[in-house]
């Protein structure tokens, strides 16, 4: 699979650009600083890109690797829903 193979969905970058092909992702990674480039998440993304490009793997594998590396500092926060759950409210006849 050539490096010009596009991802199924482009990968959006923070400043409005997007990574469309495997080559775009590889160029983006090579432009990173040495400290950021050596982070384990980016190393995994590089490995996934190489596997996909050289061994005809699924492009989704490389996309997931790059997305995880891009969002490595982001912590998902779950908010408490407004509606309470009904679990545990029902009492059995034997408990009354």
The 8 nearest C-alpha neighbors of each residue, nearest first, counted from 0:
[[1, 55, 52, 53, 2, 4, 54, 51],
 [2, 0, 3, 4, 52, 53, 21, 55],
 [1, 3, 22, 21, 4, 52, 0, 20],
 [4, 2, 1, 20, 22, 21, 5, 0],
 [3, 5, 2, 20, 1, 21, 6, 0],
 [6, 4, 20, 19, 3, 21, 7, 58],
 [5, 7, 8, 20, 58, 9, 19, 4],
 [6, 8, 5, 9, 59, 58, 62, 19],
 [7, 9, 6, 10, 19, 5, 62, 59],
 [10, 8, 19, 18, 6, 17, 11, 7],
 [9, 11, 18, 17, 8, 12, 19, 66],
 [12, 10, 17, 16, 9, 18, 13, 15],
 [11, 13, 17, 16, 14, 15, 10, 18],
 [12, 14, 15, 11, 16, 17, 69, 10],
 [15, 13, 12, 16, 11, 17, 18, 10],
 [14, 16, 13, 12, 17, 11, 18, 10],
 [17, 15, 12, 14, 11, 18, 13, 10],
 [16, 18, 11, 12, 10, 9, 19, 15],
 [17, 19, 10, 23, 9, 24, 20, 11],
 [18, 20, 9, 5, 6, 17, 23, 10],
 [21, 19, 5, 23, 22, 4, 3, 6],
 [20, 22, 24, 2, 23, 4, 3, 25],
 [21, 23, 25, 2, 20, 24, 3, 26],
 [24, 22, 26, 20, 18, 21, 25, 27],
 [23, 25, 27, 21, 22, 26, 18, 28],
 [24, 26, 22, 28, 27, 23, 21, 29],
 [27, 25, 23, 29, 28, 24, 22, 30],
 [28, 26, 24, 30, 25, 29, 23, 31],
 [27, 29, 25, 30, 31, 26, 24, 36],
 [28, 30, 26, 31, 27, 25, 36, 32],
 [31, 29, 27, 28, 26, 32, 36, 25],
 [32, 30, 28, 29, 36, 35, 33, 27],
 [31, 33, 35, 34, 36, 30, 29, 37],
 [32, 34, 36, 35, 37, 31, 38, 30],
 [35, 33, 37, 36, 32, 38, 31, 41],
 [34, 36, 32, 38, 37, 33, 31, 41],
 [35, 37, 33, 34, 38, 31, 32, 41],
 [36, 38, 35, 34, 33, 42, 39, 41],
 [37, 39, 41, 35, 40, 36, 42, 34],
 [40, 38, 42, 41, 43, 37, 68, 36],
 [41, 39, 68, 43, 42, 38, 44, 67],
 [42, 40, 44, 43, 68, 38, 39, 36],
 [41, 43, 39, 45, 44, 40, 46, 38],
 [42, 44, 46, 40, 41, 45, 47, 39],
 [43, 45, 64, 41, 47, 65, 46, 42],
 [46, 44, 42, 48, 43, 47, 41, 49],
 [45, 47, 43, 49, 44, 48, 50, 42],
 [46, 48, 61, 44, 50, 45, 49, 51],
 [49, 47, 61, 45, 51, 46, 50, 52],
 [48, 50, 52, 46, 47, 51, 53, 45],
 [51, 49, 47, 53, 48, 54, 52, 46],
 [50, 52, 56, 48, 55, 49, 54, 53],
 [51, 53, 49, 0, 50, 2, 55, 1],
 [52, 54, 50, 51, 49, 55, 0, 1],
 [53, 55, 56, 50, 51, 52, 0, 49],
 [56, 54, 0, 51, 52, 53, 57, 50],
 [55, 57, 51, 54, 58, 50, 52, 60],
 [56, 58, 59, 60, 51, 55, 61, 52],
 [59, 57, 60, 61, 6, 51, 62, 56],
 [58, 60, 62, 57, 61, 63, 7, 6],
 [61, 59, 58, 63, 62, 57, 64, 47],
 [60, 62, 47, 48, 64, 58, 59, 63],
 [63, 61, 59, 65, 64, 60, 66, 58],
 [62, 64, 66, 60, 61, 65, 67, 59],
 [63, 65, 44, 61, 67, 62, 66, 68],
 [64, 66, 68, 44, 62, 67, 63, 69],
 [65, 67, 69, 63, 68, 64, 62, 70],
 [68, 66, 70, 64, 65, 69, 71, 63],
 [67, 69, 40, 65, 71, 41, 66, 70],
 [68, 70, 66, 67, 71, 65, 72, 12],
 [71, 69, 67, 73, 68, 72, 66, 74],
 [70, 72, 68, 73, 69, 67, 40, 74],
 [73, 71, 70, 74, 69, 68, 67, 75],
 [74, 72, 70, 71, 75, 69, 76, 67],
 [75, 73, 76, 72, 71, 70, 77, 67],
 [76, 74, 73, 77, 78, 72, 70, 71],
 [77, 75, 74, 78, 73, 79, 80, 72],
 [76, 78, 75, 79, 80, 74, 81, 73],
 [79, 77, 80, 76, 81, 75, 82, 83],
 [78, 80, 81, 77, 82, 83, 76, 84],
 [81, 79, 82, 78, 83, 77, 84, 76],
 [82, 80, 83, 79, 78, 84, 77, 85],
 [81, 83, 80, 84, 79, 85, 78, 86],
 [84, 82, 81, 85, 80, 86, 79, 88],
 [85, 83, 86, 82, 87, 88, 80, 81],
 [84, 86, 88, 87, 83, 89, 82, 90],
 [87, 85, 84, 88, 89, 83, 90, 82],
 [86, 88, 89, 85, 90, 84, 91, 83],
 [89, 87, 86, 85, 90, 84, 91, 83],
 [88, 90, 87, 91, 86, 85, 92, 94],
 [91, 89, 88, 94, 92, 95, 87, 93],
 [90, 92, 94, 93, 89, 95, 88, 87],
 [91, 93, 94, 95, 90, 89, 88, 87],
 [92, 94, 91, 95, 90, 89, 88, 87],
 [95, 93, 91, 92, 90, 89, 88, 87],
 [94, 92, 93, 91, 90, 89, 88, 87]]
